[in-house]
């Protein structure tokens, strides 16, 4: 089951390197209100992997391509006022509608 982001994580997110791709991904996902579990499924990795990326860990080259494509889709979603989503069902529906 998808869980909300913890207050500790949200507070720590602003202290991490904003140039790091995983941190940028985290900020987009938090802003879009997308649960980590759903993001992980869309990208094809574990929730643990996404959490490690969010904290600045290394992203493999093959996954980096997927992450960058996913981030482009999120940027489009913000530009089109589709994001942030309002709840879990909206998050799931949005993620099913995008292609990476």
RAJO-V501900 format. One record per pair of residues at least 24 apart in sequence whose ideal C-beta (glycine too) atoms are under 10 Angstrom apart, sorted by the first residue. I is the first residue (numbers start at 1). J is the second residue. D is the distance in whole Angstrom. If there is no record, write none. Layout:
i->I j->J d->D
i->I j->J d->D
This chain:
i->1 j->35 d->9
i->1 j->37 d->8
i->1 j->88 d->9
i->2 j->34 d->9
i->2 j->35 d->3
i->2 j->36 d->7
i->2 j->37 d->5
i->2 j->38 d->6
i->2 j->39 d->10
i->2 j->41 d->10
i->2 j->47 d->9
i->2 j->88 d->6
i->2 j->91 d->7
i->2 j->92 d->9
i->3 j->35 d->7
i->3 j->36 d->8
i->3 j->37 d->8
i->3 j->47 d->9
i->4 j->30 d->10
i->4 j->33 d->9
i->4 j->35 d->7
i->4 j->36 d->10
i->4 j->88 d->10
i->5 j->29 d->8
i->5 j->30 d->6
i->5 j->33 d->9
i->5 j->34 d->10
i->5 j->35 d->8
i->5 j->36 d->8
i->5 j->54 d->9
i->9 j->36 d->10
i->9 j->51 d->8
i->9 j->54 d->8
i->9 j->55 d->8
i->12 j->54 d->10
i->12 j->55 d->8
i->13 j->54 d->7
i->13 j->55 d->9
i->16 j->54 d->8
i->16 j->55 d->7
i->16 j->56 d->5
i->17 j->56 d->6
i->19 j->56 d->10
i->20 j->53 d->9
i->20 j->54 d->10
i->20 j->55 d->9
i->20 j->56 d->5
i->20 j->57 d->9
i->20 j->58 d->10
i->20 j->59 d->9
i->21 j->53 d->8
i->21 j->56 d->9
i->21 j->58 d->10
i->21 j->59 d->6
i->21 j->63 d->10
i->21 j->64 d->7
i->21 j->67 d->6
i->21 j->68 d->7
i->21 j->71 d->8
i->22 j->49 d->10
i->22 j->50 d->8
i->22 j->51 d->9
i->22 j->52 d->8
i->22 j->53 d->3
i->22 j->54 d->6
i->22 j->55 d->7
i->22 j->56 d->6
i->22 j->57 d->6
i->22 j->58 d->8
i->22 j->59 d->6
i->22 j->64 d->10
i->22 j->67 d->8
i->23 j->53 d->8
i->23 j->54 d->7
i->23 j->55 d->8
i->23 j->56 d->6
i->23 j->57 d->10
i->24 j->53 d->10
i->24 j->54 d->10
i->24 j->67 d->9
i->24 j->68 d->10
i->24 j->71 d->7
i->25 j->50 d->8
i->25 j->53 d->6
i->25 j->54 d->7
i->25 j->59 d->8
i->25 j->67 d->6
i->25 j->68 d->9
i->25 j->70 d->7
i->25 j->71 d->6
i->25 j->74 d->8
i->26 j->50 d->9
i->26 j->51 d->9
i->26 j->53 d->7
i->26 j->54 d->4
i->26 j->55 d->8
i->26 j->56 d->9
i->27 j->54 d->9
i->27 j->71 d->10
i->27 j->74 d->10
i->28 j->70 d->9
i->28 j->71 d->6
i->28 j->73 d->10
i->28 j->74 d->5
i->28 j->75 d->8
i->28 j->77 d->9
i->28 j->78 d->8
i->28 j->83 d->9
i->29 j->54 d->8
i->29 j->70 d->9
i->29 j->71 d->9
i->29 j->74 d->7
i->29 j->83 d->10
i->29 j->84 d->10
i->29 j->91 d->10
i->30 j->54 d->9
i->30 j->84 d->9
i->31 j->74 d->8
i->31 j->78 d->7
i->31 j->83 d->7
i->31 j->84 d->6
i->32 j->73 d->10
i->32 j->74 d->6
i->32 j->75 d->10
i->32 j->77 d->7
i->32 j->78 d->7
i->32 j->82 d->9
i->32 j->83 d->4
i->32 j->84 d->5
i->32 j->85 d->7
i->32 j->91 d->8
i->32 j->94 d->8
i->32 j->95 d->10
i->33 j->83 d->8
i->33 j->84 d->4
i->33 j->85 d->5
i->33 j->86 d->7
i->33 j->87 d->8
i->33 j->88 d->9
i->33 j->90 d->8
i->33 j->91 d->7
i->33 j->94 d->10
i->34 j->70 d->10
i->34 j->74 d->8
i->34 j->77 d->9
i->34 j->83 d->8
i->34 j->84 d->8
i->34 j->85 d->7
i->34 j->88 d->10
i->34 j->90 d->10
i->34 j->91 d->5
i->34 j->92 d->9
i->34 j->94 d->8
i->34 j->95 d->7
i->35 j->85 d->10
i->35 j->88 d->7
i->35 j->91 d->6
i->35 j->92 d->9
i->35 j->95 d->9
i->37 j->88 d->10
i->37 j->91 d->10
i->37 j->92 d->10
i->38 j->85 d->10
i->38 j->88 d->8
i->38 j->91 d->6
i->38 j->92 d->6
i->38 j->94 d->9
i->38 j->95 d->5
i->38 j->96 d->9
i->39 j->67 d->10
i->39 j->70 d->8
i->39 j->74 d->10
i->39 j->91 d->9
i->39 j->95 d->8
i->41 j->92 d->9
i->41 j->95 d->8
i->41 j->96 d->10
i->42 j->66 d->9
i->42 j->70 d->7
i->42 j->73 d->9
i->42 j->92 d->10
i->42 j->94 d->10
i->42 j->95 d->5
i->42 j->96 d->8
i->42 j->98 d->8
i->42 j->99 d->10
i->42 j->100 d->7
i->43 j->67 d->7
i->43 j->69 d->9
i->43 j->70 d->6
i->43 j->95 d->10
i->43 j->100 d->7
i->44 j->100 d->9
i->65 j->100 d->9
i->66 j->100 d->6
i->67 j->100 d->9
i->68 j->100 d->9
i->69 j->98 d->9
i->69 j->99 d->9
i->69 j->100 d->4
i->70 j->95 d->9
i->70 j->98 d->8
i->70 j->100 d->5
i->71 j->100 d->9
i->72 j->98 d->10
i->72 j->100 d->8
i->73 j->97 d->9
i->73 j->98 d->4
i->73 j->99 d->8
i->73 j->100 d->6
i->74 j->98 d->8
